[in-house]
Amino acid sequence: MKKIVMVAAVAAASLSLAACGGKKDAAPAADASATADAATDAASAAATDAAAATDAAAASTDAAAAK
């Protein structure tokens, strides 16, 4: 009985994936470039924020050690 239920579940999942997997048109190059630029800017901002947080943590650790 469990095997029948498992086969039915796998078949249903396979059919649902096949139904949802449509062919998409390629995005225009300008949109891809803008998306890549936005991702690069976001990554740069995150790296800057992480560096600032690291510097702040190091400064507070140094201040606590100096006491």
N, C-alpha and C positions, 0 to 999 in steps of 0.2 A: 504494500500500500504506500509506504514512504517513497519507494522508487517512482511510482506513478505520479505522485504529487510533485516530486523533484523534477521529473521530466516535463510535466506540465508547466511548472514555474520557469524552467529554463527556456522552454519554447515561447512562453509569453514574454519573457524578458528579451529574447532574441527578436521577436516580432516587433516589440515596442522600439527597440534600438534601430531596427531597419526602417520603421515608419518615420522616425524622427531624423534620421540621417540623410537630409536632402543635400543636393549639390548647391553650393553657394557661389555667387558671382565674385570675381576677384575685386578687392577694394582698389579704388584709384590710388596711384602712387602718391599723390599729394596728401591724401588722408593717412596713408601709412607713415609718411614722413612726419606729419604733424603728431601722430600718436607716438612715434619713436622719440621725437623731441620732448614731448610732454613727459614721457617715462624717464628720459635722461635728466630732465630738470627735477623731477620728483626724487629720483635716486640721489642726485647731488644735494638737494635740500635735506634729505634724510641723513646723508653722510655728515653734513655740516652740523646738524642737530646732535648726532651721536658724538661727534668730536667735542662739541661744546659741553655735553653732559659728562663726558669722560674727564674733561679739563676741570669742570666744577667738582666732580667727585674727588679728583686728585687733590684739588686745593683744600677741600674740607678735611680730607684725610691728613694732609700735611699740617693743617691748623690744629687738628685734634692731637696729633703727635707732638706738636710744639708745646702744648700745655703741660 
